[in-house]
Each structure stands twice: as C-alpha cells, then as structure tokens.
Amino acid sequence: MKTIGDKLDSFRITGVKPGFTLAEENGVSAFEDITESTFPGKWKVIYFYPKDFSSVCPTEIIGFDALTEAFEERDAVLLGGSSDNEHVKLAWRREQNELARVQHHQFADTSGSLIDQLGIRERTQGVALRATLIVDPDNIIQHISVNGLKVGRNPDEVLRVLDALLTDEPAVCNRPIGG
C-alpha cells in the first residue's frame, strides 16, 4: 500500500462532473478524464467507497458534499469514487434525491488501476476499501486512512486534517477545524 510521502503514479479514471444526472445536459458531457495532473496547483482529497447503490456509501458522499465549499476555500478539490462505472453513478444520482446534484467530482475506476496502485482493494469482494487520501499539489500523499467496508468516515475529520496540513506546523490532538 502506498503511504505518506509516496508520489501518485500516473493514472486515468473517468470523472463524473458535479451537478449532472444525465450523460449529456445542454450539449455538455457529464464525463471527463481525470489524471494525476488534472487539477494543477490544487490539493486533492480522494475518497473511495466500495459500491454504488449501497447503504453506507451515500451517507459519506452526502457528508463530504456538505463540505465541498469548505474544501474549495482551502484550494482543495474533492474526488469520490468506486470501481462502478460512470453510468451507474449517474443512475444513482437520479435514483437517490440526496445525490441528485452532488457538487464535487465523482469518479469511476472501472479497471481498478488507481485502487491497485494504492493497494486498497478488499481481498474477498474485490472492491475498494474506504480509503481517504489527502494529496498535495505535487501529488505527494500527505495523509491516508483506510476503513473496512462497513465503517463510514467522518468528513469533518478529513477537513480538520487538511487544515492541519495546510498550516505546515505541528497540530495538537483535537485541534478544531480552522483552529
């Protein structure tokens, strides 16, 4: 598994743009390629979840989405995804009202290339573990946490860790967001 200080290798995944529920809206495609260089100069908060149309995953997506603006204020782009394809993500957005207008990027790692590069594939089911990475603008991993399939994350904690990393100073336990 990659860890703190490791650089992301090159990758290409299919991104689903924020706000779309159809493959094309007003002549604009909902899809775009996302690579390690798609968001130059930005921090990247990348979170993986096992499967679309599941019970824990939408709670995390909604939780992260509620903080989209806070991440953007910190010059960070929020990316959430699984190995399910881009059309499944759009179908899920249409099916579940809370996901209809997600305001951060989702992605489909259908080949599992990024999942495998990071070493976060669950061995029995073959899906992504609930991994969260904070990657600096030079594509160096500055934070990684991995949960099993059944345990959701706390997006506020991810924002707190990003805040601490941005200070480039020691951060005490339970340092509040923006503290």
Secondary structure, 3 states (H helix, E strand, C coil): CCCCCCECCCCEEEEECCCCCCCEECCEECEEEEECCCCCCCEEEEEECCCCCCCCHHHHHHHHHCCHHHHHHCCEEEEEEECCCHHHHHHHHHHCHHHCCCCCEEEECCCCHHHHHHCCECCCCCCECEEEEEECCCCEEEEEEEECCCCCCCHHHHHHHHHHHHHCCCCCCCCCCCC
